[in-house]
């Protein structure tokens, strides 16, 4: 198994991986395609086994709306691994590789919304503890996370690329939001 940059020939396989991993969230593949189409994809990596794509991670352009300026940042989303290949370290490897890509590009901050139990051991912390505000109130505090690569002193609200808003992919809604808030103690 190796991780490499995604190529245009991978797009169909990436869509299949994302669809399988996000079976209950059918808008996620459209977000990936919209990020590509609008050139908001900063980096896109795939995990391959032989020639088969079995995992995917995207880094997209976002901004922190600081009092002084709009600070460019990256958002790690989505992270997808074929269900049959989950819990084997592929997600961890994709996250690590994405962080290295962000670091090599000189990015200051990497944001995501996700499980603190999963992402905490991988170096992410609550973003509000660094003065950042989630792009929507529908992201529970513990789930809004950041990895600081180069603290440039920014603070303020994270602004997602349009693709997340166009496809209603920012935060959670309804019963899912209520369950996650309860599980996280909010």
C-alpha positions in Angstrom: 0.0 0.0 0.0 1.3 3.4 -0.9 0.0 7.0 -0.8 0.5 9.3 -3.7 -1.0 12.4 -5.3 -4.3 11.8 -7.1 -4.3 12.0 -10.9 -7.3 12.8 -13.1 -7.5 9.1 -14.0 -8.2 8.4 -10.3 -11.3 10.6 -10.1 -13.8 7.8 -10.8 -12.2 5.5 -8.3 -12.0 8.3 -5.7 -15.7 8.9 -6.2 -16.4 5.2 -5.5 -14.3 5.3 -2.4 -16.0 8.5 -1.1 -19.4 7.1 -1.9 -18.7 3.9 0.0 -17.2 5.6 3.0 -20.0 8.2 3.2 -22.9 6.0 2.3 -25.2 7.9 4.6 -24.0 11.3 3.4 -24.6 11.4 -0.4 -23.5 15.0 -0.9 -19.8 14.3 0.1 -18.8 13.1 -3.4 -20.3 16.2 -4.9 -18.2 18.4 -2.5 -15.0 16.7 -3.7 -16.0 17.3 -7.3 -17.0 20.9 -6.7 -13.7 21.5 -4.9 -11.8 20.3 -8.0 -14.0 22.2 -10.4 -13.6 25.5 -8.5 -9.9 24.9 -8.0 -10.2 25.1 -4.2 -8.5 21.7 -3.9 -5.0 22.4 -2.5 -4.0 18.8 -2.5 -5.6 15.4 -3.1 -4.0 12.2 -2.0 -5.0 8.6 -2.6 -4.0 5.4 -0.9 -3.5 2.6 -3.5 -3.1 -1.1 -3.1 -1.5 -2.2 -6.3 -3.4 0.0 -8.7 -6.7 0.0 -6.8 -7.6 3.3 -5.0 -8.7 2.3 -1.4 -8.5 5.6 0.4 -8.6 9.4 -0.3 -8.0 12.6 1.5 -8.5 16.2 0.4 -7.0 19.5 1.5 -9.0 22.5 0.4 -8.5 26.2 0.7 -10.2 28.0 3.5 -9.6 31.3 5.3 -9.6 32.6 8.9 -11.5 35.9 9.0 -9.0 37.6 11.3 -9.5 41.2 12.4 -6.5 42.3 10.4 -6.8 40.1 7.2 -8.2 37.0 5.7 -5.6 34.3 6.5 -5.3 31.4 4.0 -5.6 28.0 5.7 -6.4 24.5 4.6 -9.3 22.2 5.6 -8.7 18.5 5.7 -12.0 17.0 4.4 -13.1 14.5 3.5 -11.0 11.6 4.6 -12.4 8.4 3.1 -11.3 4.7 3.2 -13.2 1.8 1.7 -15.2 0.2 4.5 -13.6 -3.2 4.1 -10.1 -1.5 4.5 -11.0 0.7 7.6 -9.3 0.1 11.0 -6.1 -0.9 9.3 -4.1 2.4 9.6 -4.9 3.8 6.1 -6.8 6.8 7.5 -3.9 7.5 9.9 -1.4 7.3 7.0 -3.5 9.5 4.7 -3.8 12.2 7.5 -0.1 12.1 8.2 0.7 12.5 4.5 -1.8 15.3 4.1 -0.2 17.1 7.1 3.2 16.7 5.5 1.9 18.2 2.2 0.4 21.1 4.1 3.7 21.6 6.0 5.8 21.5 2.8 3.5 24.1 1.2 4.0 26.5 4.1 0.5 26.3 5.4 0.0 27.7 8.9 -3.1 25.8 10.0 -5.0 22.7 9.1 -8.6 22.6 10.2 -11.2 19.8 10.2 -14.5 18.8 11.8 -14.4 15.2 13.2 -14.1 12.9 16.1 -11.6 14.2 18.8 -11.0 10.6 19.8 -9.8 9.8 16.3 -8.0 13.1 15.4 -6.6 14.0 18.8 -4.0 11.3 18.8 -3.0 12.5 15.3 -2.1 16.0 16.6 -5.4 17.9 16.3 -6.8 20.0 19.2 -9.9 22.0 19.8 -9.7 25.0 17.6 -11.6 27.3 20.0 -8.6 27.0 22.4 -6.5 28.8 19.8 -9.1 31.6 19.3 -10.8 30.1 16.2 -14.6 30.1 15.6 -16.3 27.3 13.7 -17.8 28.2 10.3 -21.2 27.3 11.7 -22.7 26.7 15.1 -23.7 23.3 13.9 -20.2 22.0 14.6 -19.8 20.9 18.2 -16.9 22.5 20.0 -14.8 19.4 20.5 -15.3 18.4 16.9 -14.0 21.7 15.4 -10.2 21.0 15.4 -7.0 22.5 14.2 -3.4 21.5 13.8 -1.1 24.5 14.2 1.9 24.1 11.8 3.1 27.7 12.0 1.3 29.9 14.4 1.0 33.3 12.6 -1.1 34.7 15.4 -4.4 34.5 13.5 -7.8 34.1 15.2 -11.4 34.4 14.1 -14.0 32.5 12.2 -13.0 29.8 9.7 -14.5 30.3 6.3 -15.0 27.2 4.2 -14.8 27.0 0.4 -18.2 27.5 -1.3 -18.4 23.7 -2.1 -19.2 22.9 1.5 -22.1 25.4 1.6 -23.4 24.6 -1.9 -23.8 20.9 -0.9 -24.9 21.5 2.8 -21.7 19.8 4.0 -20.8 22.2 6.8 -21.6 20.9 10.2 -24.4 18.5 11.2 -28.1 18.8 11.4 -31.1 17.5 13.3 -30.9 14.2 15.2 -27.3 13.6 14.1 -26.2 16.9 15.6 -28.1 16.2 18.8 -26.6 12.7 19.2 -23.0 14.0 18.5 -23.5 16.9 21.0 -24.7 14.5 23.6 -21.8 12.1 23.0 -19.3 14.9 23.3 -20.9 16.3 26.5 -22.3 19.5 25.0 
